[in-house]
Amino acid sequence: MAAIQSTATEEIHPDVALVERAKAGDEAAFEQLIRQYDRQIFRIARHITQNKEDAEDIVQDTFLKAYQKLEQFQGNSKFYTWLVRIAVNESLMRLRKRRNSKTVSMDEDVQTEDGSVPRDFADWTPNPEQQYGQGEMGEILRKTIQGLPPGFRSVFTLRDIENLSTEETAEALGLSVPAVKSRLLRARLQLRERLSRYMKVKDDEAK
Amino acid sequence: MTCTEFLAKMTDYFDGTVEASLLEEVHAHLAECSHCEVVVNTTQQTIHIYRDQQLYEYEMPEALRDRLRAAIMEKCRGKRCK
């Protein structure tokens, strides 16, 4: 039975009980953890790898690894953050394999200042999304985020799409808090700059 | 406050965590610099557009979730017998 004990032990995350049960061999408890987090892990993997099949494999590998390493999870961090860390590492490994290079890492390309300094100061149309159909908009966003280095894409995904805190993002990515903040700023500014060309008020509309 | 100094604080500004001592300067800069005002507005829109669209677009269909979960549990059974 899932324990309902929130009042007395507010600080204890409900996942802790599930993890303990899973450690003791309760399969249903681990299955419950999968149900809770599979969608988030899929989205994160999909964002970082930009590939649907890879993301499906990563969901499987992430939970399998978590299951195998369950004893190592000490509860110092949230289970979800621990899981995300595994998923990010798996995603970067996939990218590396796909490109057959050793260079894909959290640090790749982060030295570049390209696009991190705002150049486009045109305002956007009031509802830029409505200018495009759903499919077309999706295509624009995909193209735009694909241009970001994986290290920036990871930070933006965890922080802005999945809504992890700066501290959780730092922990999941193995980065310091200032490094997360600096990458997040640059990721946001680069995306903004790239999206601007699709979203800004056209010259003839502005007149 | 210069534009570069403002940009360095933009993330904290979005999070509402700018130090109290700097907040007035940040607001003053925004009030007088139309470029930074546009950057703030369009960056916020960037975040919202991505969040709205991609949460929806990268959602896993239920059938896929079921299939993956079954595959994971199947693999787990062989890996960590208690």
Boltz contact constraints between the chains, C-beta under 6 A:
constraints:
  - contact:
      token1: [A, 25]
      token2: [B, 82]
      max_distance: 6.0
  - contact:
      token1: [A, 34]
      token2: [B, 69]
      max_distance: 6.0
  - contact:
      token1: [A, 38]
      token2: [B, 65]
      max_distance: 6.0
  - contact:
      token1: [A, 39]
      token2: [B, 60]
      max_distance: 6.0
  - contact:
      token1: [A, 42]
      token2: [B, 60]
      max_distance: 6.0
  - contact:
      token1: [A, 43]
      token2: [B, 58]
      max_distance: 6.0
  - contact:
      token1: [A, 46]
      token2: [B, 58]
      max_distance: 6.0
  - contact:
      token1: [A, 59]
      token2: [B, 68]
      max_distance: 6.0
  - contact:
      token1: [A, 60]
      token2: [B, 68]
      max_distance: 6.0
  - contact:
      token1: [A, 60]
      token2: [B, 71]
      max_distance: 6.0
  - contact:
      token1: [A, 60]
      token2: [B, 72]
      max_distance: 6.0
  - contact:
      token1: [A, 63]
      token2: [B, 72]
      max_distance: 6.0
  - contact:
      token1: [A, 64]
      token2: [B, 75]
      max_distance: 6.0
  - contact:
      token1: [A, 67]
      token2: [B, 76]
      max_distance: 6.0
  - contact:
      token1: [A, 67]
      token2: [B, 80]
      max_distance: 6.0
  - contact:
      token1: [A, 68]
      token2: [B, 79]
      max_distance: 6.0
  - contact:
      token1: [A, 68]
      token2: [B, 80]
      max_distance: 6.0
  - contact:
      token1: [A, 118]
      token2: [B, 39]
      max_distance: 6.0
  - contact:
      token1: [A, 121]
      token2: [B, 35]
      max_distance: 6.0
  - contact:
      token1: [A, 121]
      token2: [B, 38]
      max_distance: 6.0
  - contact:
      token1: [A, 123]
      token2: [B, 38]
      max_distance: 6.0
  - contact:
      token1: [A, 124]
      token2: [B, 42]
      max_distance: 6.0
  - contact:
      token1: [A, 129]
      token2: [B, 49]
      max_distance: 6.0
  - contact:
      token1: [A, 138]
      token2: [B, 57]
      max_distance: 6.0
  - contact:
      token1: [A, 141]
      token2: [B, 53]
      max_distance: 6.0
  - contact:
      token1: [A, 160]
      token2: [B, 47]
      max_distance: 6.0
  - contact:
      token1: [A, 161]
      token2: [B, 50]
      max_distance: 6.0
  - contact:
      token1: [A, 161]
      token2: [B, 51]
      max_distance: 6.0
  - contact:
      token1: [A, 161]
      token2: [B, 54]
      max_distance: 6.0
  - contact:
      token1: [A, 181]
      token2: [B, 11]
      max_distance: 6.0
  - contact:
      token1: [A, 184]
      token2: [B, 11]
      max_distance: 6.0
  - contact:
      token1: [A, 185]
      token2: [B, 11]
      max_distance: 6.0
  - contact:
      token1: [A, 188]
      token2: [B, 43]
      max_distance: 6.0
  - contact:
      token1: [A, 191]
      token2: [B, 46]
      max_distance: 6.0
  - contact:
      token1: [A, 192]
      token2: [B, 42]
      max_distance: 6.0
  - contact:
      token1: [A, 192]
      token2: [B, 43]
      max_distance: 6.0
  - contact:
      token1: [A, 192]
      token2: [B, 46]
      max_distance: 6.0
  - contact:
      token1: [A, 195]
      token2: [B, 46]
      max_distance: 6.0
